[in-house]
Amino acid sequence: MASIDNNWQTSMPGDWQVRRVVETGSTNSDLFAQAESGAPHHSALLADFQTAGRGRLDRTWQAKAGANLLLSLLFRDSHVDVAQCQRRVAVGAVRACRKFLDTDSLAMQPVKLKWPNDLLLAGTKFGGMLSVADQTQSFVVVGIGVNIGWAPETAAKLADVSRDPSLSPLTFLAELLRQTSELEKTSDENLHELYLADLATLHRLVRVELTDSRVVVGRAIAVNQDGRLIVQTDERLLTIETGDVVHLRDAVGE
């Protein structure tokens, strides 16, 4: 596994230790194994290409080599609450994206989150996250993929609306790490409020496809501190740990 260029390494904010590889199966799997072998807090693994990248529910996540951000981040010790770690990276990613958009672009192409782990650009997915923790909860690995310079036909990419059409994954990475480090100084309560402010799912009419094939339709009224979605249906209040969310339009339109 090759280290990144030293000149680029020194440009990374804070105490992040980033390693870059040309190709790997999965940055999450690799960094998880490194964490089990003692890799320190704020280790990060960046890949130009993944051959076995996976999203939530074991879905494939692939991208054109070198075009997008394919990254995993390691959090240890007091930083290991899974929901909080993913929330921190999610809000950091939204803030990083907004740094590269001008005011007009932000008004027309808002960057938001969709529960549980998607990044949206004007309502279209352009990124996602997947978090894994060890059995003893001594560390968490947060994987994130962001379409920077390439996207499939059904998705969006940041370069299309960036002030800099040549925006690179490395430039975006530096800003993401900077924003994530700043958010580590924020209390859990304040971070949760920041997350809710960026969440497009909140207060929306949604359809949730659960892992047991059931489908729930209702209004997303909250996300609790554990990251579970609270949905009010016609019959009852449901707390949902995981599922696929589709944003629906109200009868009067939104």
C-alpha positions in Angstrom: 0.0 0.0 0.0 1.7 3.2 -1.2 1.9 6.5 0.7 0.8 9.7 -0.9 3.3 12.4 -2.1 4.9 14.1 0.9 4.3 17.6 -0.4 0.6 16.9 -0.6 0.6 15.2 2.8 1.8 18.3 4.6 -1.1 20.3 3.1 -3.6 18.2 5.0 -5.2 20.0 8.0 -4.8 19.1 11.6 -3.3 15.7 12.6 -4.9 13.7 9.8 -2.6 10.9 8.5 -3.7 10.2 5.0 -2.5 7.3 2.8 -3.4 7.1 -0.9 -3.5 4.0 -3.0 -4.1 3.8 -6.8 -6.5 0.8 -6.4 -8.0 -1.3 -3.7 -11.0 -3.5 -3.0 -12.6 -1.3 -0.4 -11.1 1.6 1.6 -13.5 0.7 4.5 -12.3 -2.9 4.7 -8.6 -1.9 4.4 -8.8 0.8 7.1 -10.8 -1.4 9.4 -8.1 -4.0 9.2 -5.5 -1.3 9.8 -7.5 -0.1 12.8 -7.5 -3.6 14.3 -3.7 -3.6 13.9 -3.5 -0.3 15.9 -3.8 2.5 13.3 -4.2 5.8 15.2 -7.2 8.2 15.5 -7.5 10.4 12.4 -6.0 7.9 10.1 -7.5 8.1 6.6 -7.3 6.0 3.4 -7.9 7.5 0.0 -8.2 5.4 -3.2 -8.2 6.5 -6.8 -10.3 3.4 -7.7 -12.2 0.7 -5.8 -12.9 -2.8 -7.2 -15.3 -3.9 -4.4 -16.6 -0.6 -2.9 -19.9 -1.1 -1.1 -22.6 1.2 0.1 -25.3 0.6 2.6 -27.2 -2.7 2.3 -24.1 -4.1 0.5 -24.8 -2.1 -2.7 -22.0 -1.6 -5.2 -20.3 1.8 -5.2 -17.9 2.4 -8.2 -16.5 5.4 -9.9 -14.1 6.3 -12.8 -10.5 6.0 -11.6 -9.2 9.3 -10.1 -12.4 11.3 -10.7 -14.2 11.1 -7.4 -13.5 11.0 -3.6 -13.3 7.5 -2.3 -12.3 7.8 1.3 -12.4 6.2 4.7 -11.8 8.0 8.1 -10.9 6.4 11.4 -12.1 7.7 14.8 -11.0 6.3 18.1 -11.4 6.6 21.9 -13.9 9.3 22.9 -14.9 9.8 19.3 -16.4 6.4 18.7 -20.2 6.9 18.8 -21.2 5.6 15.4 -24.1 8.0 14.8 -22.1 11.0 15.9 -19.0 10.1 13.8 -21.1 9.7 10.7 -23.1 12.8 11.5 -19.9 14.8 11.9 -18.6 13.6 8.5 -22.0 14.2 6.9 -22.2 17.8 8.1 -18.5 18.3 7.2 -19.1 17.1 3.7 -22.1 19.5 3.2 -20.0 22.4 4.4 -17.1 21.4 2.3 -19.3 21.2 -0.8 -20.7 24.7 -0.1 -17.2 26.1 0.0 -16.8 25.4 -3.7 -20.2 26.9 -4.8 -21.0 30.6 -5.2 -24.2 32.1 -3.8 -26.2 31.7 -7.0 -25.2 28.1 -7.4 -26.2 27.4 -3.8 -29.6 29.0 -4.3 -30.3 26.9 -7.5 -28.4 23.7 -6.5 -28.7 23.3 -2.7 -26.5 20.8 -1.0 -28.5 18.7 1.6 -28.6 15.3 3.3 -31.1 12.5 2.9 -31.5 10.1 5.7 -29.8 7.8 6.5 -26.6 8.5 4.5 -27.0 10.3 1.2 -25.6 13.6 -0.1 -28.0 15.5 -2.4 -27.3 18.2 -5.0 -30.6 19.9 -6.0 -32.4 16.7 -4.9 -30.2 14.3 -6.8 -27.7 11.9 -5.1 -24.1 12.7 -5.6 -22.5 11.0 -2.5 -23.1 8.6 0.3 -21.6 7.2 3.5 -21.2 3.9 5.3 -19.9 3.5 8.9 -18.6 0.4 10.6 -17.5 -0.2 14.2 -15.6 -3.0 15.9 -17.4 -5.2 18.4 -15.9 -3.4 21.4 -16.8 0.0 20.1 -13.2 1.1 20.4 -13.1 2.6 16.9 -15.4 3.6 14.0 -14.5 3.8 10.3 -16.6 6.2 8.2 -16.5 5.6 4.5 -17.6 8.4 2.2 -17.9 8.6 -1.6 -18.5 11.9 -3.4 -19.0 12.4 -7.1 -16.5 15.2 -8.0 -15.6 14.8 -11.6 -17.7 11.8 -12.8 -21.2 10.5 -12.2 -23.5 7.9 -13.7 -26.5 9.2 -15.6 -28.8 9.0 -12.7 -26.6 10.9 -10.3 -25.0 14.4 -10.0 -21.4 15.6 -9.6 -19.9 18.6 -7.8 -17.8 19.8 -10.7 -20.9 20.7 -12.7 -21.8 23.5 -10.2 -18.4 24.3 -8.7 -16.8 27.7 -9.2 -13.8 25.6 -10.4 -14.9 23.0 -13.0 -11.5 21.4 -12.6 -12.1 20.8 -8.8 -10.1 17.7 -7.8 -10.8 15.0 -5.2 -7.6 16.0 -3.4 -8.7 19.7 -3.0 -12.1 18.6 -1.8 -10.5 16.1 0.6 -8.5 18.9 2.3 -11.6 21.0 2.9 -13.6 17.9 4.1 -10.9 17.1 6.7 -10.8 20.8 7.8 -14.5 20.9 8.3 -14.7 17.6 10.1 -11.9 18.6 12.5 -13.7 21.8 13.3 -16.9 19.9 14.0 -15.1 17.7 16.5 -15.0 20.8 18.7 -18.8 21.0 18.6 -20.9 19.5 21.4 -23.0 16.5 20.5 -26.2 18.5 20.9 -25.0 21.3 18.6 -23.8 18.9 16.0 -27.2 17.2 16.0 -28.9 20.6 15.4 -26.5 21.3 12.6 -27.3 17.9 11.1 -31.0 18.5 11.3 -30.7 21.8 9.6 -29.0 20.1 6.6 -31.4 17.2 6.5 -33.8 17.4 3.5 -35.8 14.4 4.8 -37.0 16.2 7.9 -40.7 17.2 7.8 -41.1 15.6 4.4 -43.7 13.0 3.4 -41.6 9.9 2.8 -41.9 6.3 1.7 -39.5 4.0 3.7 -38.6 0.6 2.3 -37.6 -1.5 5.3 -35.0 -4.3 5.3 -37.8 -6.9 5.9 -39.5 -5.7 2.6 -42.3 -3.8 4.5 -43.1 -0.3 3.2 -43.9 2.6 5.5 -45.5 5.9 4.3 -45.7 8.8 6.6 -44.1 12.1 7.6 -40.5 12.2 8.9 -40.8 14.3 12.0 -37.5 13.8 13.7 -34.1 12.0 13.9 -33.0 11.0 17.4 -29.5 11.2 18.8 -28.9 7.5 17.9 -29.6 8.4 14.2 -33.0 6.7 14.0 -35.7 8.2 11.9 -39.1 9.0 13.5 -42.0 8.7 11.1 -45.6 9.5 11.8 -48.0 7.4 9.8 -51.8 7.5 9.8 -51.9 4.8 12.4 -48.9 5.3 14.7 -45.4 6.7 15.4 -42.5 4.5 14.1 -38.8 4.6 15.0 -36.8 3.3 12.0 -33.2 2.2 12.4 -32.5 1.5 8.7 -34.3 1.6 5.4 -34.4 3.2 1.9 -36.2 6.6 1.9 -38.0 8.2 -1.0 -39.0 11.8 -0.7 -42.7 12.2 -1.7 -44.7 15.2 -2.7 -47.6 16.3 -0.6 -51.0 16.5 -2.3 -50.6 20.3 -2.4 -47.1 20.0 -3.7 -43.8 21.1 -2.2 
